[in-house]
């Protein structure tokens, strides 16, 4: 671990990771719990996200209103999120208020009230949130793609859950969920900004030491036995057709993950990328076009997403597939190889200048891998990547039997012709 990061593990297993940034005026603080959508069954899908909502509704020491007023009243910001593998509660505050941030977030996560009236009110809110995502085709098409990539598995189900599972969650199941996952050995405290590591450790220890840990059950590993390309269409009137094309990718610590990251930059991470240039600038087939890389504990995904002219879906799909195929056949040019490395490292450098992004970086890395790579470490790893490594990554990921396509738009009677295009050489 880099000397700029300090890590302490309490006797009960709680991990504390910090990065002092003395020249800043702020401090960012996060409480991480190793649980999320992957840890859930279909019957109670969405419980991690439901619980995250309720944590903000009041704790033993702080009412819902006081939580928000205490943070925002000193110029801070407060948020939380649930992903497939982690849940995080976070604040960014002026540097003088770290103690307040610690006290509020720790009490929220340890002592949420889980008031019955708030549980019922929030159920309605979450059901409306789920409807909202269904009404946003650029968001919902990603859910359809996940269902293709990991059918019948937690990773292939929406983190928010279904109307049925949300309606099934009650106070008893929420308490059971908290007791199972919100234990010190399954939690991480991360902080970046103006702080002293040892001082923070003493304060965290004073709050969390009375709590005992216990064994936490892991999620089930994914099964990926896809044999043929898959297509899912939702015929719906929209002003443009929304596309999400995905392949199974590399897990979080795969040796080729940096090569795949550079391939993502070259294909669709910015306005000078191949797909942006071909689909938007040269042919005018799309306004929004880009790529995304997802990494999980035991799997991953490479995704192309786009908003396409309704009358040019087949043409746009052909261009996308052709561009993917080129990365398998030929080495990327020296110029775009250099620019991809510079962009990758430049974006990372800029983000790590900010206390909140740096806190998220060290917190997620500790939660996911129990280690943190410094910027210097990442620079070394990126500089080791060769052009052939990128070509090898493309050949490993862009396989016909791993291809999945989800589309939302006015696509009646298009299924057969579109499926016929899903053939990579």
C-alpha positions as CSV (number, residue, x, y, z in Angstrom):
1,X,0.0,0.0,0.0
2,X,1.2,3.5,-0.8
3,X,2.8,5.5,2.0
4,X,0.3,8.2,1.4
5,X,-2.5,5.8,2.6
6,X,-2.8,4.6,6.1
7,X,-4.8,1.6,7.2
8,X,-5.8,0.4,10.7
9,X,-7.9,-2.7,11.5
10,X,-9.7,-2.7,14.8
11,X,-9.9,-5.8,17.0
12,X,-13.5,-6.4,15.8
13,X,-12.4,-6.3,12.1
14,X,-13.5,-2.8,11.1
15,X,-11.1,-1.3,8.7
16,X,-10.1,2.4,8.6
17,X,-8.3,3.8,5.5
18,X,-7.3,7.4,5.2
19,X,-5.4,9.8,2.8
20,X,-4.3,13.1,4.3
21,X,-4.6,16.0,1.9
22,X,-3.2,18.9,3.9
23,X,-3.6,21.7,1.3
24,X,-7.4,21.1,0.9
25,X,-10.2,23.0,2.7
26,X,-12.4,20.0,3.0
27,X,-12.7,16.4,4.3
28,X,-14.7,13.6,2.7
29,X,-15.8,10.7,4.9
30,X,-17.5,7.4,4.0
31,X,-19.0,4.4,5.8
32,X,-18.9,1.3,3.5
33,X,-20.8,-1.9,4.0
34,X,-19.9,-5.0,1.9
35,X,-23.4,-5.7,0.8
36,X,-25.6,-4.8,-2.2
37,X,-27.7,-6.3,-5.0
38,X,-25.6,-9.4,-5.4
39,X,-26.2,-10.6,-1.8
40,X,-30.0,-10.7,-2.2
41,X,-32.5,-13.4,-3.2
42,X,-35.2,-12.8,-5.7
43,X,-37.9,-12.7,-3.0
44,X,-36.2,-9.8,-1.2
45,X,-34.4,-8.1,-4.1
46,X,-33.9,-4.5,-3.3
47,X,-33.6,-4.8,0.4
48,X,-30.1,-3.3,0.5
49,X,-31.3,-0.2,-1.4
50,X,-34.5,0.0,0.7
51,X,-32.4,-0.1,3.9
52,X,-30.1,2.6,2.5
53,X,-33.1,4.9,2.1
54,X,-34.3,4.3,5.6
55,X,-30.9,5.1,7.2
56,X,-31.5,8.7,6.2
57,X,-34.9,8.7,8.0
58,X,-33.5,9.0,11.5
59,X,-31.2,7.4,14.0
60,X,-31.0,7.1,17.8
61,X,-29.3,10.4,18.1
62,X,-30.4,12.3,15.0
63,X,-33.8,12.9,13.5
64,X,-34.3,12.9,9.8
65,X,-34.4,16.7,9.7
66,X,-31.5,17.1,12.0
67,X,-29.3,14.8,9.9
68,X,-29.8,17.0,6.9
69,X,-29.6,20.3,8.7
70,X,-26.5,19.4,10.6
71,X,-24.6,18.6,7.5
72,X,-26.0,21.2,5.1
73,X,-26.0,23.8,7.9
74,X,-22.2,24.0,7.9
75,X,-21.9,23.9,4.1
76,X,-21.5,20.1,3.7
77,X,-23.2,17.6,1.4
78,X,-24.6,14.2,2.3
79,X,-25.4,11.2,0.1
80,X,-25.5,7.4,-0.2
81,X,-25.6,4.7,-2.8
82,X,-26.2,1.0,-3.2
83,X,-24.4,-0.9,-5.9
84,X,-24.1,-4.6,-6.7
85,X,-21.4,-5.3,-4.1
86,X,-21.3,-2.4,-1.7
87,X,-23.4,0.2,0.1
88,X,-21.9,3.6,1.0
89,X,-22.9,6.6,3.1
90,X,-20.8,9.7,2.5
91,X,-20.3,13.3,3.4
92,X,-18.1,16.1,2.2
93,X,-17.6,18.9,4.8
94,X,-15.5,21.9,5.5
95,X,-12.4,20.6,7.3
96,X,-13.4,21.8,10.7
97,X,-16.4,19.4,10.9
98,X,-14.9,15.9,10.5
99,X,-16.1,15.0,14.0
100,X,-19.7,15.9,13.1
101,X,-19.5,13.9,9.9
102,X,-18.2,10.8,11.8
103,X,-20.8,11.1,14.5
104,X,-23.8,11.4,12.1
105,X,-22.8,8.8,9.6
106,X,-21.8,6.2,12.3
107,X,-25.1,6.7,14.2
108,X,-27.1,6.4,11.0
109,X,-25.4,3.2,10.0
110,X,-25.3,1.6,13.5
111,X,-28.5,2.9,15.0
112,X,-31.2,3.5,12.3
113,X,-34.6,3.9,13.8
114,X,-36.4,1.8,11.2
115,X,-39.7,3.4,12.2
116,X,-42.7,1.5,10.9
117,X,-44.4,4.6,9.5
118,X,-41.2,5.6,7.7
119,X,-40.9,2.1,6.3
120,X,-44.3,2.3,4.7
121,X,-43.8,5.8,3.4
122,X,-40.5,4.9,1.8
123,X,-42.0,1.8,0.2
124,X,-44.2,4.1,-1.9
125,X,-41.2,6.4,-2.7
126,X,-39.1,3.4,-3.9
127,X,-42.0,2.0,-6.0
128,X,-42.2,5.4,-7.7
129,X,-38.5,5.4,-8.2
130,X,-38.7,2.0,-9.9
131,X,-41.4,3.3,-12.2
132,X,-39.3,6.3,-13.0
133,X,-36.4,4.1,-14.2
134,X,-38.9,2.1,-16.4
135,X,-39.9,5.4,-18.0
136,X,-36.3,6.3,-18.8
137,X,-35.4,4.1,-21.8
138,X,-31.7,5.0,-21.7
139,X,-31.7,3.6,-18.1
140,X,-34.2,0.7,-18.6
141,X,-32.3,-0.6,-21.6
142,X,-29.3,-1.3,-19.2
143,X,-31.6,-3.4,-17.0
144,X,-32.7,-5.4,-20.1
145,X,-29.0,-6.0,-20.9
146,X,-28.2,-7.1,-17.4
147,X,-31.0,-9.7,-17.7
148,X,-29.3,-11.1,-20.8
149,X,-25.8,-11.1,-19.3
150,X,-26.7,-12.8,-16.1
151,X,-30.2,-14.4,-16.5
152,X,-32.0,-15.5,-13.3
153,X,-29.1,-14.3,-11.1
154,X,-28.8,-11.4,-8.7
155,X,-26.4,-9.5,-11.0
156,X,-29.1,-9.7,-13.7
157,X,-31.8,-8.2,-11.5
158,X,-32.4,-4.5,-10.8
159,X,-30.7,-3.3,-7.6
160,X,-33.9,-1.5,-6.7
161,X,-35.9,-4.7,-6.9
162,X,-39.3,-5.5,-8.3
163,X,-42.7,-4.3,-7.3
164,X,-43.3,-7.7,-5.8
165,X,-40.1,-7.9,-3.8
166,X,-40.3,-4.3,-2.6
167,X,-43.9,-4.9,-1.4
168,X,-42.7,-8.0,0.5
169,X,-40.0,-6.3,2.5
170,X,-41.1,-5.6,6.1
171,X,-39.5,-4.4,9.4
172,X,-38.5,-7.9,10.5
173,X,-36.7,-8.6,7.2
174,X,-34.9,-5.2,7.4
175,X,-33.7,-5.8,11.0
176,X,-32.5,-9.3,10.0
177,X,-30.7,-7.7,7.0
178,X,-29.0,-5.1,9.3
179,X,-27.9,-7.7,11.8
180,X,-26.5,-9.9,9.1
181,X,-24.4,-7.3,7.2
182,X,-24.0,-4.2,9.3
183,X,-21.3,-5.6,11.5
184,X,-17.7,-4.2,12.0
185,X,-15.8,-6.9,10.1
186,X,-18.0,-6.2,7.1
187,X,-17.6,-2.4,7.3
188,X,-14.9,0.1,6.1
189,X,-14.4,3.7,7.2
190,X,-12.6,5.8,4.5
191,X,-11.6,9.5,4.7
192,X,-9.6,11.9,2.6
193,X,-8.7,15.5,3.2
194,X,-7.5,17.5,6.2
195,X,-7.3,14.9,8.9
196,X,-5.0,13.0,11.2
197,X,-5.1,9.2,10.9
198,X,-4.4,8.3,14.5
199,X,-6.8,10.9,15.8
200,X,-9.6,9.5,13.5
201,X,-8.8,5.9,14.5
202,X,-9.2,6.8,18.2
203,X,-12.6,8.4,17.5
204,X,-13.8,5.5,15.4
205,X,-12.6,3.0,18.0
206,X,-14.6,4.8,20.7
207,X,-17.8,4.5,18.6
208,X,-17.4,1.0,17.0
209,X,-15.3,-1.0,19.5
210,X,-18.4,-2.1,21.6
211,X,-19.8,-3.9,18.6
212,X,-18.8,-7.5,17.9
213,X,-18.4,-9.1,14.5
214,X,-19.6,-12.3,13.1
215,X,-19.2,-14.3,10.0
216,X,-20.9,-12.8,6.9
217,X,-22.1,-15.0,4.2
218,X,-20.8,-14.3,0.7
219,X,-22.8,-14.0,-2.5
220,X,-23.1,-16.8,-5.0
221,X,-20.6,-16.6,-7.9
222,X,-22.0,-16.0,-11.4
223,X,-22.7,-18.7,-13.9
224,X,-21.8,-17.7,-17.5
225,X,-22.6,-20.5,-19.9
226,X,-23.9,-18.5,-22.9
227,X,-23.6,-20.4,-26.2
228,X,-25.1,-18.0,-28.7
229,X,-25.8,-14.2,-29.2
230,X,-28.9,-13.0,-27.4
231,X,-31.3,-10.2,-28.3
232,X,-34.0,-8.6,-26.2
233,X,-36.3,-6.0,-27.8
234,X,-38.9,-3.8,-26.2
235,X,-41.2,-2.4,-28.8
236,X,-42.2,1.1,-27.6
237,X,-42.7,4.5,-29.1
238,X,-39.7,6.6,-28.5
239,X,-38.1,9.5,-30.4
240,X,-34.9,7.5,-30.8
241,X,-33.9,3.9,-30.3
242,X,-31.9,3.1,-27.2
243,X,-29.2,0.5,-27.5
244,X,-27.1,-1.4,-25.0
245,X,-24.7,-4.0,-26.4
246,X,-22.8,-6.0,-23.9
247,X,-20.1,-8.8,-23.5
248,X,-19.0,-10.7,-20.5
249,X,-15.7,-9.0,-19.4
250,X,-12.9,-9.3,-16.8
251,X,-13.2,-9.5,-13.0
252,X,-12.0,-6.7,-10.8
253,X,-8.4,-8.0,-10.4
254,X,-7.9,-9.6,-13.8
255,X,-4.4,-9.1,-15.2
256,X,-5.8,-7.6,-18.4
257,X,-8.2,-5.1,-16.8
258,X,-5.9,-2.1,-17.7
259,X,-5.7,-3.2,-21.3
260,X,-9.5,-3.4,-21.4
261,X,-9.6,0.0,-19.8
262,X,-7.5,1.5,-22.6
263,X,-9.7,-0.3,-25.2
264,X,-12.7,1.4,-23.6
265,X,-10.9,4.8,-24.0
266,X,-10.1,4.1,-27.7
267,X,-13.6,2.9,-28.6
268,X,-16.0,5.1,-26.6
269,X,-14.8,7.0,-23.6
270,X,-14.6,10.5,-25.1
271,X,-15.3,12.6,-28.2
272,X,-12.1,11.5,-30.0
273,X,-13.0,7.8,-29.6
274,X,-13.6,5.6,-32.6
275,X,-17.3,5.0,-32.1
276,X,-18.0,8.7,-31.5
277,X,-16.1,9.6,-34.6
278,X,-17.7,7.0,-36.8
279,X,-21.3,7.0,-35.6
280,X,-21.8,10.7,-34.8
281,X,-19.2,12.8,-36.6
282,X,-18.9,10.9,-39.9
283,X,-22.4,9.3,-40.3
284,X,-24.7,11.3,-38.0
285,X,-26.4,8.1,-36.8
286,X,-26.4,8.9,-33.1
287,X,-26.3,11.8,-30.6
288,X,-25.2,9.8,-27.6
289,X,-22.6,7.0,-28.1
290,X,-20.1,5.6,-25.7
291,X,-18.7,2.6,-23.9
292,X,-18.5,1.4,-20.3
293,X,-16.5,-1.2,-18.4
294,X,-17.9,-2.9,-15.3
295,X,-15.8,-5.0,-12.9
296,X,-17.1,-7.2,-10.2
297,X,-15.5,-9.7,-7.8
298,X,-15.7,-12.7,-10.2
299,X,-16.9,-11.2,-13.6
300,X,-17.3,-8.0,-15.6
301,X,-18.8,-6.5,-18.7
302,X,-17.9,-4.3,-21.6
303,X,-20.9,-2.3,-22.8
304,X,-21.6,-0.1,-25.8
305,X,-24.6,2.3,-25.3
306,X,-26.2,4.6,-27.8
307,X,-29.2,6.6,-28.7
308,X,-29.9,6.0,-32.4
309,X,-32.1,7.4,-35.2
310,X,-35.1,5.1,-35.3
311,X,-34.7,4.5,-39.0
312,X,-31.0,3.7,-38.9
313,X,-30.8,1.1,-36.1
314,X,-29.5,-1.6,-38.4
315,X,-26.9,0.6,-40.0
316,X,-25.7,1.9,-36.7
317,X,-25.4,-1.6,-35.3
318,X,-23.4,-2.7,-38.3
319,X,-21.0,0.2,-37.7
320,X,-20.6,-0.7,-34.0
321,X,-19.9,-4.3,-34.7
322,X,-17.4,-3.4,-37.5
323,X,-15.5,-1.2,-35.1
324,X,-15.3,-3.9,-32.5
325,X,-14.1,-6.3,-35.0
326,X,-11.3,-4.0,-36.1
327,X,-9.8,-4.0,-32.6
328,X,-9.6,-7.8,-32.8
329,X,-7.9,-7.8,-36.2
330,X,-5.4,-5.0,-36.1
331,X,-3.2,-3.3,-33.5
332,X,-4.4,0.2,-32.5
333,X,-2.3,3.0,-33.9
334,X,0.6,4.3,-32.0
335,X,-1.0,7.7,-31.8
336,X,-4.3,6.6,-30.3
337,X,-2.4,4.2,-28.0
338,X,-0.5,7.1,-26.6
339,X,-3.6,9.3,-26.4
340,X,-5.5,6.6,-24.6
341,X,-2.9,6.2,-21.9
342,X,-2.6,9.9,-21.4
343,X,-6.4,10.2,-21.2
344,X,-6.7,7.3,-18.8
345,X,-4.1,8.6,-16.4
346,X,-5.1,12.3,-16.9
347,X,-8.7,11.6,-15.9
348,X,-7.6,9.6,-12.9
349,X,-5.1,12.2,-11.8
350,X,-7.7,15.0,-12.0
351,X,-10.3,13.0,-10.0
352,X,-7.8,12.2,-7.2
353,X,-7.2,15.9,-6.7
354,X,-10.7,16.1,-5.1
355,X,-11.3,14.9,-1.6
356,X,-14.6,13.2,-2.3
357,X,-13.4,11.2,-5.3
358,X,-10.2,10.2,-3.4
359,X,-12.3,9.0,-0.5
360,X,-14.4,6.9,-2.9
361,X,-11.3,5.6,-4.6
362,X,-9.7,4.2,-1.4
363,X,-13.0,3.1,0.2
364,X,-14.2,1.1,-2.8
365,X,-10.7,-0.4,-3.3
366,X,-10.5,-1.5,0.3
367,X,-14.0,-2.9,0.3
368,X,-13.6,-4.8,-3.0
369,X,-9.9,-5.9,-2.9
370,X,-8.7,-5.0,0.6
371,X,-5.9,-3.0,-1.0
372,X,-5.4,0.4,-2.5
373,X,-3.1,1.1,-5.4
374,X,-1.5,4.6,-5.5
375,X,-1.5,6.7,-8.6
376,X,2.2,5.8,-9.1
377,X,1.2,2.1,-9.0
378,X,-1.5,2.7,-11.6
379,X,0.9,4.6,-13.8
380,X,3.4,1.7,-13.8
381,X,0.6,-0.8,-14.7
382,X,-0.7,1.4,-17.5
383,X,2.8,1.9,-18.9
384,X,3.4,-1.8,-19.0
385,X,0.4,-2.3,-21.3
386,X,1.4,-3.0,-25.0
387,X,-0.7,-2.6,-28.1
388,X,-0.8,-6.4,-28.4
389,X,-2.4,-6.6,-24.9
390,X,-5.3,-4.4,-26.1
391,X,-5.8,-6.6,-29.2
392,X,-5.6,-9.7,-26.9
393,X,-8.2,-8.2,-24.6
394,X,-10.5,-7.5,-27.6
395,X,-10.2,-11.1,-28.8
396,X,-11.0,-12.4,-25.3
397,X,-14.1,-10.2,-24.8
398,X,-15.6,-9.6,-28.2
399,X,-16.8,-13.1,-28.8
400,X,-20.0,-14.0,-30.7
401,X,-21.2,-16.4,-28.0
402,X,-20.8,-13.6,-25.4
403,X,-22.7,-11.0,-27.3
404,X,-25.9,-9.5,-25.9
405,X,-28.0,-6.8,-27.4
406,X,-30.9,-4.9,-25.7
407,X,-33.0,-2.3,-27.6
408,X,-35.9,-0.1,-26.7
409,X,-37.8,1.7,-29.5
410,X,-40.3,1.4,-32.3
411,X,-39.0,-2.0,-33.4
412,X,-42.0,-4.0,-34.4
413,X,-41.1,-6.8,-36.8
414,X,-37.3,-6.0,-36.5
415,X,-36.2,-8.9,-34.3
416,X,-35.3,-11.4,-37.0
417,X,-33.3,-9.0,-39.1
418,X,-31.4,-7.5,-36.2
419,X,-30.5,-10.9,-34.7
420,X,-29.1,-11.8,-38.1
421,X,-26.5,-9.1,-37.7
422,X,-25.2,-10.4,-34.3
423,X,-22.4,-12.4,-35.9
424,X,-18.8,-11.4,-35.2
425,X,-16.2,-13.1,-37.4
